[in-house]
Amino acid sequence: MSELKKIQSDIAKVSNFYAQTFKIGRDKDWYILKLQEEMGELSKAYINYTGRGKNKDGNFQNELIEELADVFAHLLLLCDSLDVDINKAIQEKWLRFI
C-alpha cells in the first residue's frame, strides 16, 4: 500500500468516526460541498496570513497550515467517495512528464 493510500484510508476512518459521533449524514453531494466549505476557510486563512484580512494582529501561519490540511484531507475523502485512485491519477496526469 502506498503512503498516500494509507493516509487516505486513515483519513476516511477519522471522517467516518466523526460522522457517526455527530450524526452527520453524507450523501453523494456532501463530499464536494464540504471540500468547497474548506476551500472557503483556506481562502480566509490565506487572506489573514498575507496581512490582507480585517484582523492584523497575530500569527496566522498555523491557521493556514490547518486549513491546508483540511482541504487535502477532504480532497482525499472526495476521491474515496468517487472511487478515484488519486495516486494513479497523479502519476498519469502529472508525473508522466518526469
N, C-alpha and C positions, 0 to 999 in steps of 0.2 A: 504494500500500500504506500503510495507516495505521501510525502509530508503534507502536501496540500489537501489530499483526500482525507487524511487523518484529522487535520484541522477542521475540514468541512463536516466530518462525522461528529466531532466533539462539539462544534457549534450547534449542530442540529439537536444533540442531546440536551444542551443547555436551553435552547429555544423551546424544545418540547416540554421540559420541566417547567419553564416559565409560563408557557401557555396553559399547562394543566393546573399549576398553582393559582394563577389569577383568572382561570376560566375564560381564556381568550380563544374564541373561535376563529380558525384560519381557513377561509375559503380560497379559491384559486386566485382571487384578486389581492388577498391580504399581503402576499409577499412583495409584489411590485409597489403597492401603496405604502407599505412600511418602509421599503427602500427609498421611496420618494420623500417620506417624512424625515428619514435620517439624512438625506441629501440636504434638506432644508436646514436641519440642525448643523450640518457640516458647513454650509454656506454662512450661517450666522457666526459660527466659531471662527471661520476664516476671516470674516469681516472684523471681528473683535481682535483676532491675532495680529492682523495687519494695521490695527490702530484706527480703523475707519468706523468703528461702532460707537454707540452712544456712551458706553462706559469705557473711559480711557484708563482707568485705574486697574492694575492687576496684571498678572502674567497669564496669558490665555493659551500658552503652549500646551498645557495639559488638557484643556478643553478641546483643542484642535486634535490632539492625538487620540483622545477618547472617541470623538466623532468620526475620525478616520477609521478607527477600529469598528465602530458600529456599522458604517457604510460597507466596509469589507465583509463583515460577518453577514449582513443582510443580503449582500450580493451573492454570497455562497449559499445562503438559505434559498434565495430565488432560483439559483442554478439547481439545487437539490430538488426543489418542488417541481421543476420542469424536466427533471432527469437529464440535465446537461452535464457532461463531463468537462468541466471548465479547464482542467489541466490539459486535456486533449485539444480543446478549442484554442487555448493559448498557444500550444505547440504548433497547431496547423495555421493559425492566423498570424501570429507574431514571430514565433521563433524559427519559422521555416526560412527566414532571411539570414540566419546566422549559422 
